[in-house]
């Protein structure tokens, strides 16, 4: 296999014959987990590098077939971030246009369709590797899920800025298009699943460690590794784009920071980041950043957009410097909105390209924030960004990797023991930090889910994400059952009708749990209801009658009639019962409240929450 790269006007040849072949990958894990599906196969792995070009080419051949995958990746954990401009690759008679490349991202080209049958969904459900999705779990048609774009190298197939909030199709135990496939087995949905995984590698997840020839082990070998100022090499390429511009105006004129410069062509806003004074020459040059993560370059003229709080400066003008734009990646990673990208595609195929992606996601959540080191036993190992939803999606990926990664892997892939160690350490830490902590205010019955930081307010809807994932984790890793029960306590209390909380409001957006950040947590759910009823009544006056909290018989729709929060609450309780934990009638009651409203057309439930009991 050969490829020719044209980058910055120079040409570079890559030849598999000159590369280093590592140990082959033998797929035998999936048949041990499920009754059918992914065939046993052997895949070679050859790495081709050049001293004069930063791209690495990896050639993988399916032994005994004509199938191949050729991968191009960039950067490593020791060399610092790199960004390449657009380039082309001549490969197998095709010219592939790549719009740019940044460290830790990769793209690939294959010879064609996957050569083996996909693992049957029924087998995955039977093995508890995926939730038991069922289109008929609720009446009514789910809302249309987004169509995933066809794959092109270095073109993202998800929301590139993960920190964008909202009930997005790509956030959940699986993405909505993955759930659609699990519900319907539809060929179009399967194409979306696989296109999503191919484009998912545009996210920077390949944290290549040149000392081991694989993704960094930030759990066992490098528990200190973290993104941030302390590790310059472990930094992402800028998400925002820059452009140079020239300000002109009367000498000694103030040029304030914070004003926006708008490109008439794209409508993009760039921000002037520093206060300046116009020099005697009447002009000066600065570099400005886009407002937010964007991959863009100006196509029109520049003009000043003054913020309301600033007084326009007479005589001040601005112009873009031609050919000075440096596009950013437009990508921001964040565990609180991390999609499930690679897990299901790996289960369906056994392709290690997707398993490496899952490993990269886990290692990002391990390194997202500096580790809280200290004398505690076990070590204070955290995954994610400290938000409850970050805990949920980090656990989803870690527990999946710990289950499906083979025990014996080739040298270029992390083994299962790394992820098992991470899962065990995190379980011990959570058990010590919350369930067994003598100073833990949650000991009065596990009233509320953990937050890493003291707070007056919690977010039940985020906690229900943890409830769902912890129950699924206990189904695959039974040693997590005590934590699954602990994490289920809040969702059960909010819906069982006996805890002291009014289940007519089962999934509030926020709950106040103490009077001040340093005050004791309220001792029981009756007190929580007493304090929160007047707060919730601001949106729904029915919760206060004659000046006192009142609990209606029927469920109140949340936030203007939206079903977003009861949806995931019910899905969480369903998984809790699937794990063998009683919800004390809470799941049945919540289903009984939602089902007739859905049947009457009062709302829609997405595929990703349609989990069957």
C-alpha positions as CSV (number, residue, x, y, z in Angstrom):
1,X,0.0,0.0,0.0
2,X,1.3,3.4,-1.0
3,X,0.2,7.0,-0.6
4,X,1.5,10.4,-1.7
5,X,0.9,13.5,0.4
6,X,1.1,17.0,-1.0
7,X,1.5,19.5,1.8
8,X,2.6,23.1,1.6
9,X,3.7,22.6,-2.0
10,X,6.0,19.6,-1.2
11,X,5.3,16.0,-2.0
12,X,5.9,13.1,0.4
13,X,5.7,9.4,-0.5
14,X,4.6,6.8,2.1
15,X,5.1,3.1,1.3
16,X,3.9,0.2,3.5
17,X,7.1,-1.7,2.5
18,X,9.3,0.8,4.4
19,X,7.1,0.7,7.6
20,X,7.4,-1.1,10.8
21,X,4.9,-3.9,11.3
22,X,3.8,-4.4,14.9
23,X,2.0,-7.4,16.3
24,X,-1.3,-8.3,14.6
25,X,-4.7,-7.9,16.2
26,X,-6.8,-11.0,16.7
27,X,-10.5,-10.5,17.3
28,X,-11.9,-13.1,19.6
29,X,-13.4,-11.0,22.4
30,X,-16.8,-10.3,20.9
31,X,-17.7,-13.9,20.2
32,X,-16.9,-14.6,23.9
33,X,-19.3,-11.8,24.9
34,X,-22.2,-12.5,22.6
35,X,-23.7,-15.5,20.8
36,X,-23.0,-14.4,17.3
37,X,-21.9,-11.4,15.3
38,X,-18.4,-10.2,14.7
39,X,-16.4,-12.9,13.0
40,X,-13.0,-13.8,14.2
41,X,-10.3,-12.1,12.1
42,X,-6.7,-11.2,12.0
43,X,-5.6,-7.6,11.2
44,X,-2.1,-6.4,10.5
45,X,-0.7,-3.1,11.7
46,X,2.1,-1.3,9.9
47,X,3.3,2.2,10.8
48,X,5.0,4.4,8.2
49,X,6.7,7.6,9.2
50,X,9.0,10.2,7.5
51,X,11.5,12.5,9.2
52,X,10.5,15.4,7.0
53,X,6.7,15.2,7.3
54,X,4.8,15.1,10.6
55,X,2.0,12.8,9.4
56,X,2.0,9.1,10.4
57,X,0.4,6.5,8.1
58,X,-0.9,3.3,9.5
59,X,-1.8,0.5,7.2
60,X,-4.2,-2.3,8.5
61,X,-4.9,-5.3,6.3
62,X,-7.5,-7.9,7.1
63,X,-5.6,-11.1,6.7
64,X,-7.2,-13.5,4.2
65,X,-9.5,-10.8,2.7
66,X,-9.0,-7.8,0.4
67,X,-10.2,-5.4,3.1
68,X,-7.8,-2.6,4.2
69,X,-7.9,0.6,6.3
70,X,-5.3,3.3,5.9
71,X,-5.1,5.8,8.7
72,X,-3.4,9.2,8.9
73,X,-2.7,10.8,12.3
74,X,-0.7,13.7,13.7
75,X,1.0,14.7,16.9
76,X,2.0,12.9,20.1
77,X,1.9,13.7,23.9
78,X,5.5,14.8,23.9
79,X,5.8,17.2,21.0
80,X,3.2,19.8,21.7
81,X,0.2,20.8,19.5
82,X,0.5,21.0,15.7
83,X,-1.9,22.3,13.1
84,X,-1.5,21.5,9.4
85,X,-3.2,23.4,6.5
86,X,-5.2,21.7,3.8
87,X,-3.4,18.9,2.0
88,X,-4.1,16.2,-0.5
89,X,-3.4,12.5,-0.5
90,X,-3.1,10.3,-3.6
91,X,-4.3,6.9,-2.5
92,X,-5.5,3.9,-4.4
93,X,-6.1,6.0,-7.5
94,X,-8.0,8.6,-5.7
95,X,-7.2,12.2,-4.7
96,X,-8.4,12.9,-1.2
97,X,-8.7,16.5,-0.1
98,X,-8.1,17.1,3.6
99,X,-9.3,20.5,4.8
100,X,-6.6,20.6,7.5
101,X,-5.3,18.5,10.4
102,X,-4.6,19.1,14.1
103,X,-2.8,17.1,16.8
104,X,-4.5,14.0,18.2
105,X,-7.1,13.8,15.4
106,X,-7.0,11.2,12.7
107,X,-8.8,10.1,9.6
108,X,-8.9,7.0,7.5
109,X,-9.9,5.5,4.2
110,X,-11.0,1.9,3.7
111,X,-11.3,-0.4,0.7
112,X,-15.0,-0.6,1.0
113,X,-17.8,-2.1,3.2
114,X,-17.0,-4.0,6.4
115,X,-16.4,-7.6,5.1
116,X,-18.3,-9.4,7.9
117,X,-21.9,-9.5,9.3
118,X,-22.7,-6.9,11.9
119,X,-23.4,-8.3,15.4
120,X,-27.1,-8.8,15.8
121,X,-28.8,-6.3,18.1
122,X,-30.6,-9.1,19.9
123,X,-27.3,-10.6,20.9
124,X,-26.0,-7.3,22.3
125,X,-29.2,-6.8,24.3
126,X,-29.0,-10.3,25.7
127,X,-25.4,-9.7,26.8
128,X,-26.5,-6.4,28.4
129,X,-23.9,-4.6,26.3
130,X,-26.6,-2.2,25.2
131,X,-29.9,-1.1,26.9
132,X,-33.0,-3.0,25.7
133,X,-34.3,-0.3,23.3
134,X,-37.8,-0.7,22.0
135,X,-39.7,1.6,19.6
136,X,-43.0,0.5,21.2
137,X,-41.9,1.3,24.8
138,X,-44.1,4.4,24.3
139,X,-46.9,5.2,21.9
140,X,-46.3,7.9,19.4
141,X,-43.6,8.5,16.9
142,X,-40.3,9.7,18.2
143,X,-39.2,13.1,17.0
144,X,-37.0,13.0,13.8
145,X,-33.4,12.4,14.7
146,X,-30.7,14.3,12.9
147,X,-29.2,12.9,9.8
148,X,-25.4,12.3,10.2
149,X,-23.4,13.7,7.3
150,X,-21.6,11.3,5.0
151,X,-18.0,10.9,6.1
152,X,-15.2,13.1,4.7
153,X,-11.7,13.2,6.2
154,X,-11.4,15.7,9.0
155,X,-15.1,16.8,8.8
156,X,-16.8,16.4,12.2
157,X,-20.1,14.4,12.3
158,X,-21.1,15.7,15.8
159,X,-21.7,19.0,17.4
160,X,-18.0,20.2,17.3
161,X,-18.4,22.4,20.5
162,X,-19.4,19.8,23.1
163,X,-20.1,22.5,25.7
164,X,-23.1,23.7,23.7
165,X,-26.1,22.9,25.9
166,X,-29.6,21.6,25.2
167,X,-31.3,18.3,24.6
168,X,-29.1,17.4,21.7
169,X,-29.4,14.2,19.6
170,X,-25.8,13.2,20.3
171,X,-26.0,13.2,24.1
172,X,-27.3,10.3,26.2
173,X,-26.5,6.7,27.0
174,X,-26.2,6.3,23.2
175,X,-26.8,8.9,20.5
176,X,-30.3,9.2,19.2
177,X,-29.3,7.8,15.8
178,X,-27.7,4.8,17.5
179,X,-30.9,4.3,19.5
180,X,-32.9,4.5,16.3
181,X,-30.8,1.7,14.9
182,X,-31.2,-0.4,18.1
183,X,-35.0,0.2,17.9
184,X,-35.6,-0.3,14.2
185,X,-32.5,-2.0,12.7
186,X,-33.0,0.5,9.9
187,X,-30.2,0.5,7.2
188,X,-30.2,4.3,7.1
189,X,-29.8,4.5,10.9
190,X,-26.9,2.0,10.6
191,X,-25.2,4.3,8.1
192,X,-25.6,7.2,10.5
193,X,-24.0,5.1,13.3
194,X,-21.0,4.2,11.2
195,X,-20.6,7.7,9.6
196,X,-20.7,9.1,13.1
197,X,-17.9,6.9,14.2
198,X,-15.7,7.6,11.2
199,X,-16.1,11.4,11.6
200,X,-15.8,11.1,15.4
201,X,-12.0,10.8,15.0
202,X,-11.9,14.4,13.9
203,X,-12.2,15.1,17.6
204,X,-8.7,15.0,19.1
205,X,-8.7,11.7,20.9
206,X,-5.6,9.9,19.7
207,X,-3.1,10.8,22.4
208,X,-0.2,8.9,20.9
209,X,2.6,8.0,23.4
210,X,5.8,7.5,21.3
211,X,7.4,5.6,24.2
212,X,4.8,2.8,24.0
213,X,3.4,3.2,20.4
214,X,-0.2,3.5,21.6
215,X,-2.6,5.8,23.3
216,X,-1.3,7.2,26.6
217,X,-2.2,5.1,29.7
218,X,-3.3,8.0,32.0
219,X,-4.8,5.5,34.6
220,X,-2.0,3.1,35.6
221,X,1.3,4.4,34.0
222,X,0.7,8.1,34.1
223,X,-2.0,8.9,36.7
224,X,-0.5,12.4,36.9
225,X,-1.2,13.3,33.3
226,X,-3.6,16.1,32.7
227,X,-4.4,18.8,30.1
228,X,-3.4,22.3,31.1
229,X,-0.5,24.7,31.7
230,X,1.5,22.1,33.6
231,X,1.9,19.9,30.6
232,X,2.5,22.0,27.4
233,X,2.6,18.9,25.2
234,X,-0.8,17.9,26.5
235,X,-2.6,20.8,25.0
236,X,-5.1,21.1,22.2
237,X,-4.7,23.2,19.1
238,X,-6.7,26.5,19.4
239,X,-10.4,26.0,18.9
240,X,-10.9,29.6,17.8
241,X,-9.6,31.2,14.6
242,X,-7.3,34.2,14.3
243,X,-6.7,36.9,11.8
244,X,-4.4,39.9,11.8
245,X,-5.9,43.3,11.4
246,X,-4.7,46.9,11.2
247,X,-6.4,49.7,13.2
248,X,-6.0,53.2,11.9
249,X,-7.0,56.5,13.4
250,X,-5.8,59.8,15.0
251,X,-2.6,59.5,17.1
252,X,-3.2,59.0,20.8
253,X,-6.7,57.7,20.2
254,X,-7.8,55.0,22.7
255,X,-8.5,51.6,21.1
256,X,-10.4,49.7,23.8
257,X,-10.4,46.0,24.4
258,X,-13.7,44.1,24.0
259,X,-14.9,45.7,20.8
260,X,-15.9,43.3,18.0
261,X,-14.7,43.4,14.4
262,X,-17.1,41.8,12.0
263,X,-16.3,40.1,8.7
264,X,-18.9,41.2,6.1
265,X,-18.4,37.9,4.2
266,X,-19.0,35.3,6.9
267,X,-20.6,37.4,9.6
268,X,-18.0,36.2,12.0
269,X,-17.1,38.3,15.0
270,X,-13.5,38.8,16.1
271,X,-12.7,40.3,19.4
272,X,-9.9,42.9,20.1
273,X,-8.4,41.5,23.3
274,X,-6.2,44.4,24.7
275,X,-6.5,48.1,25.4
276,X,-4.2,50.1,23.1
277,X,-3.4,53.7,22.2
278,X,-2.9,54.7,18.6
279,X,0.8,55.4,17.9
280,X,2.1,58.5,16.2
281,X,2.1,56.6,12.9
282,X,-1.7,56.4,13.0
283,X,-1.9,52.6,12.6
284,X,-0.9,49.4,14.3
285,X,-1.3,45.7,13.7
286,X,-2.9,43.2,16.1
287,X,-4.0,39.5,16.1
288,X,-7.7,39.0,17.0
289,X,-9.6,35.8,17.9
290,X,-13.0,34.7,16.9
291,X,-15.7,34.9,19.5
292,X,-16.0,31.2,20.5
293,X,-14.7,28.1,18.8
294,X,-14.9,28.5,15.1
295,X,-13.0,27.2,12.1
296,X,-13.3,30.1,9.7
297,X,-11.4,32.7,7.7
298,X,-12.6,36.2,6.5
299,X,-14.0,36.5,3.1
300,X,-15.2,40.1,3.2
301,X,-14.2,43.5,4.7
302,X,-13.8,44.4,8.3
303,X,-16.0,46.8,10.3
304,X,-16.2,47.7,14.0
305,X,-19.2,46.6,16.0
306,X,-19.2,48.6,19.3
307,X,-20.6,47.0,22.4
308,X,-23.5,48.9,24.0
309,X,-21.4,49.9,27.0
310,X,-18.6,51.5,24.8
311,X,-18.6,54.9,23.1
312,X,-17.5,54.7,19.5
313,X,-14.1,56.3,18.9
314,X,-14.3,59.0,16.1
315,X,-12.0,58.3,13.1
316,X,-11.1,54.7,14.1
317,X,-11.2,52.2,11.3
318,X,-10.0,48.6,10.8
319,X,-9.0,46.3,7.9
320,X,-8.0,42.6,7.7
321,X,-4.4,41.8,6.7
322,X,-4.6,39.6,3.6
323,X,-3.6,35.9,4.0
324,X,-3.1,36.3,7.7
325,X,-6.0,34.1,8.9
326,X,-5.2,30.9,10.8
327,X,-8.3,28.7,11.1
328,X,-8.8,27.1,14.5
329,X,-10.2,23.6,14.9
330,X,-13.7,24.8,15.9
331,X,-13.7,21.9,18.4
332,X,-14.1,21.9,22.2
333,X,-14.1,18.7,24.2
334,X,-16.1,18.4,27.4
335,X,-17.2,15.4,29.4
336,X,-20.5,16.9,30.5
337,X,-21.7,16.7,26.9
338,X,-19.6,13.9,25.6
339,X,-21.4,11.8,22.9
340,X,-21.2,8.0,22.8
341,X,-19.2,7.8,19.6
342,X,-17.3,4.6,19.2
343,X,-18.7,2.0,21.6
344,X,-21.6,0.7,19.5
345,X,-19.7,0.7,16.2
346,X,-17.0,-1.4,17.9
347,X,-19.7,-3.9,19.2
348,X,-21.2,-4.2,15.7
349,X,-17.9,-4.8,13.9
350,X,-15.0,-5.6,16.3
351,X,-12.9,-3.1,14.3
352,X,-10.0,-1.9,16.6
353,X,-10.2,1.5,15.0
354,X,-13.3,2.2,16.9
355,X,-12.1,0.5,20.1
356,X,-9.1,2.9,20.0
357,X,-11.5,5.8,19.8
358,X,-13.3,4.6,22.9
359,X,-10.0,4.3,24.7
360,X,-9.2,7.9,23.6
361,X,-12.5,9.1,25.0
362,X,-11.8,7.5,28.4
363,X,-8.3,8.9,28.5
364,X,-9.6,12.4,27.8
365,X,-12.0,12.2,30.7
366,X,-9.1,10.9,32.9
367,X,-7.0,13.9,31.9
368,X,-9.7,16.6,31.6
369,X,-8.9,18.1,35.0
370,X,-5.9,17.9,37.2
371,X,-6.1,14.8,39.4
372,X,-6.8,15.4,43.1
373,X,-3.8,13.8,44.6
374,X,-3.4,13.3,48.3
375,X,-2.9,10.9,51.2
376,X,-6.4,9.5,50.7
377,X,-6.8,5.7,50.4
378,X,-7.8,4.8,47.7
379,X,-6.3,7.5,45.5
380,X,-8.6,10.4,44.6
381,X,-9.1,9.4,41.0
382,X,-11.7,11.4,39.2
383,X,-12.9,11.1,35.6
384,X,-14.7,14.0,33.9
385,X,-15.1,17.7,34.7
386,X,-16.8,17.5,38.1
387,X,-20.3,17.9,36.9
388,X,-22.8,15.1,37.6
389,X,-23.4,14.7,33.8
390,X,-19.7,14.6,33.3
391,X,-19.5,11.7,35.8
392,X,-22.3,9.9,34.0
393,X,-20.9,10.0,30.5
394,X,-17.3,9.4,31.8
395,X,-18.6,6.3,33.6
396,X,-20.5,5.2,30.5
397,X,-17.3,5.1,28.4
398,X,-15.0,3.7,31.1
399,X,-17.3,0.8,32.1
400,X,-17.8,0.0,28.4
401,X,-14.1,-0.1,27.7
402,X,-13.5,-2.2,30.8
403,X,-16.0,-4.7,29.5
404,X,-15.3,-5.1,25.8
405,X,-11.5,-4.5,25.5
406,X,-9.7,-7.8,25.1
407,X,-7.6,-9.0,27.9
408,X,-4.7,-9.6,25.5
409,X,-4.0,-6.9,23.0
410,X,-1.3,-6.1,20.4
411,X,1.4,-3.7,21.4
412,X,-0.3,-0.8,19.8
413,X,-3.5,-1.1,21.9
414,X,-4.2,-0.6,25.6
415,X,-5.3,-3.9,27.4
416,X,-8.4,-4.4,29.4
417,X,-6.5,-4.4,32.7
418,X,-5.9,-0.6,32.4
419,X,-9.7,0.1,32.2
420,X,-10.6,-2.4,34.8
421,X,-8.0,-0.7,37.1
422,X,-9.6,2.6,36.4
423,X,-13.1,1.3,37.1
424,X,-12.0,-0.4,40.3
425,X,-10.2,2.7,41.6
426,X,-13.1,4.9,40.8
427,X,-15.6,2.6,42.5
428,X,-13.4,2.5,45.6
429,X,-13.0,6.3,45.6
430,X,-16.8,6.9,45.2
431,X,-17.5,4.3,47.9
432,X,-15.1,5.9,50.3
433,X,-16.0,9.5,49.4
434,X,-19.7,9.2,49.6
435,X,-21.2,5.9,50.9
436,X,-18.8,5.3,53.7
437,X,-17.6,8.9,54.6
438,X,-18.5,9.7,58.2
439,X,-18.6,13.4,57.4
440,X,-20.8,12.9,54.4
441,X,-24.2,14.7,54.8
442,X,-25.7,12.3,52.3
443,X,-25.5,9.5,54.9
444,X,-29.0,10.2,55.9
445,X,-30.4,7.8,53.3
446,X,-28.5,8.8,50.2
447,X,-30.7,11.7,49.6
448,X,-28.8,13.4,46.9
449,X,-26.2,12.5,44.3
450,X,-22.6,13.6,44.7
451,X,-21.3,16.9,43.6
452,X,-17.6,17.5,43.8
453,X,-18.0,21.0,45.1
454,X,-20.2,22.4,48.0
455,X,-23.4,23.7,46.7
456,X,-26.9,24.8,47.7
457,X,-28.4,23.6,44.5
458,X,-28.4,20.3,42.7
459,X,-29.7,19.3,39.3
460,X,-31.9,16.1,39.5
461,X,-32.0,15.7,35.7
462,X,-28.2,15.4,35.6
463,X,-28.3,12.9,38.5
464,X,-30.8,10.7,36.6
465,X,-28.1,10.3,33.9
466,X,-25.8,8.9,36.6
467,X,-28.7,6.7,37.9
468,X,-29.1,5.2,34.4
469,X,-25.5,4.6,33.7
470,X,-24.7,3.3,37.2
471,X,-27.5,0.7,36.9
472,X,-26.2,-0.3,33.4
473,X,-22.7,-0.5,34.9
474,X,-23.9,-2.9,37.7
475,X,-25.5,-5.1,35.1
476,X,-22.0,-5.5,33.4
477,X,-19.9,-5.2,36.5
478,X,-21.9,-6.6,39.5
479,X,-19.4,-5.2,42.0
480,X,-20.9,-1.8,41.2
481,X,-24.4,-2.8,42.7
482,X,-23.9,-0.9,46.0
483,X,-23.2,2.3,44.1
484,X,-26.0,1.7,41.7
485,X,-28.4,1.4,44.7
486,X,-26.9,4.6,46.2
487,X,-27.2,6.5,42.9
488,X,-30.8,5.3,42.4
489,X,-32.0,6.6,45.8
490,X,-32.8,10.1,44.7
491,X,-34.7,9.1,41.5
492,X,-36.7,6.7,43.5
493,X,-37.5,9.2,46.2
494,X,-38.7,11.8,43.7
495,X,-41.3,9.3,42.2
496,X,-42.3,6.8,44.8
497,X,-44.9,9.0,46.6
498,X,-43.7,7.9,50.1
499,X,-40.4,9.7,50.6
500,X,-41.9,13.1,51.6
501,X,-41.3,14.6,48.2
502,X,-44.3,15.5,46.0
503,X,-44.0,13.2,43.0
504,X,-46.3,15.4,41.0
505,X,-43.0,17.3,40.4
506,X,-40.7,14.4,39.8
507,X,-37.9,16.0,37.8
508,X,-37.3,19.7,38.7
509,X,-34.6,21.5,36.9
510,X,-32.9,22.4,40.2
511,X,-33.4,21.7,43.9
512,X,-32.2,23.6,46.9
513,X,-30.8,21.2,49.4
514,X,-29.5,23.6,52.1
515,X,-29.8,27.2,53.2
516,X,-26.2,28.2,52.4
517,X,-23.3,26.4,50.8
518,X,-21.8,25.7,54.3
519,X,-25.1,24.8,56.1
520,X,-26.2,21.2,56.8
521,X,-28.1,19.4,54.1
522,X,-31.8,19.2,54.8
523,X,-32.4,16.1,56.9
524,X,-35.2,14.5,54.8
525,X,-37.3,14.8,51.7
526,X,-40.2,16.4,53.5
527,X,-38.0,19.3,54.4
528,X,-36.7,19.5,50.8
529,X,-40.3,19.7,49.5
530,X,-41.2,22.3,52.1
531,X,-38.4,24.6,51.0
532,X,-38.6,24.0,47.2
533,X,-42.4,24.1,46.7
534,X,-42.5,27.9,46.9
535,X,-39.6,28.1,44.5
536,X,-41.3,25.7,42.0
537,X,-44.6,27.5,42.4
538,X,-43.1,30.5,40.6
539,X,-43.4,28.5,37.5
540,X,-46.5,26.5,38.5
541,X,-48.8,28.3,41.1
542,X,-50.7,25.0,41.7
543,X,-48.0,23.9,44.1
544,X,-49.1,26.5,46.7
545,X,-52.6,26.6,48.1
546,X,-53.6,29.0,50.9
547,X,-50.0,29.9,51.4
548,X,-48.9,26.3,52.0
549,X,-47.2,23.6,49.8
550,X,-49.7,21.5,48.0
551,X,-49.1,18.2,46.1
552,X,-51.4,17.6,43.1
553,X,-52.4,14.0,42.2
554,X,-51.2,14.1,38.6
555,X,-47.7,14.9,37.3
556,X,-47.0,18.5,36.4
557,X,-45.3,18.8,33.0
558,X,-41.9,20.4,33.4
559,X,-40.7,23.7,32.0
560,X,-43.6,24.7,29.9
561,X,-44.8,21.2,29.0
562,X,-41.5,19.8,27.8
563,X,-40.9,16.1,28.4
564,X,-37.1,16.3,28.4
565,X,-36.6,15.7,32.1
566,X,-39.3,13.1,32.9
567,X,-38.1,11.2,29.8
568,X,-34.6,10.5,31.2
569,X,-36.0,10.1,34.7
570,X,-38.3,7.2,33.5
571,X,-35.4,5.7,31.4
572,X,-33.2,5.8,34.5
573,X,-35.8,4.1,36.7
574,X,-36.4,1.5,34.0
575,X,-32.7,0.6,33.9
576,X,-32.7,0.5,37.7
577,X,-35.4,-2.2,37.6
578,X,-33.6,-4.0,34.9
579,X,-30.6,-4.2,37.2
580,X,-32.9,-5.8,39.9
581,X,-33.4,-2.8,42.1
582,X,-36.9,-2.0,43.3
583,X,-38.1,1.5,42.4
584,X,-40.9,1.2,45.0
585,X,-43.6,1.8,42.4
586,X,-41.9,5.0,41.1
587,X,-41.2,3.6,37.6
588,X,-44.8,2.3,37.2
589,X,-46.3,5.6,38.4
590,X,-44.1,7.8,36.2
591,X,-44.9,5.6,33.2
592,X,-48.6,5.7,34.0
593,X,-48.4,9.5,34.0
594,X,-46.4,9.9,30.8
595,X,-48.0,7.2,28.6
596,X,-51.5,8.7,28.3
597,X,-50.1,12.2,27.7
598,X,-47.9,10.8,24.9
599,X,-50.7,8.9,23.4
600,X,-52.8,12.1,23.4
601,X,-50.0,13.9,21.5
602,X,-48.9,16.0,24.4
603,X,-45.2,15.3,23.8
604,X,-42.6,13.1,22.1
605,X,-39.9,10.8,23.5
606,X,-36.7,10.4,21.6
607,X,-35.3,7.0,20.6
608,X,-32.5,7.2,23.2
609,X,-34.9,7.2,26.1
610,X,-37.2,4.4,24.8
611,X,-35.9,1.7,27.1
612,X,-38.2,-1.3,27.6
613,X,-39.0,-2.7,31.0
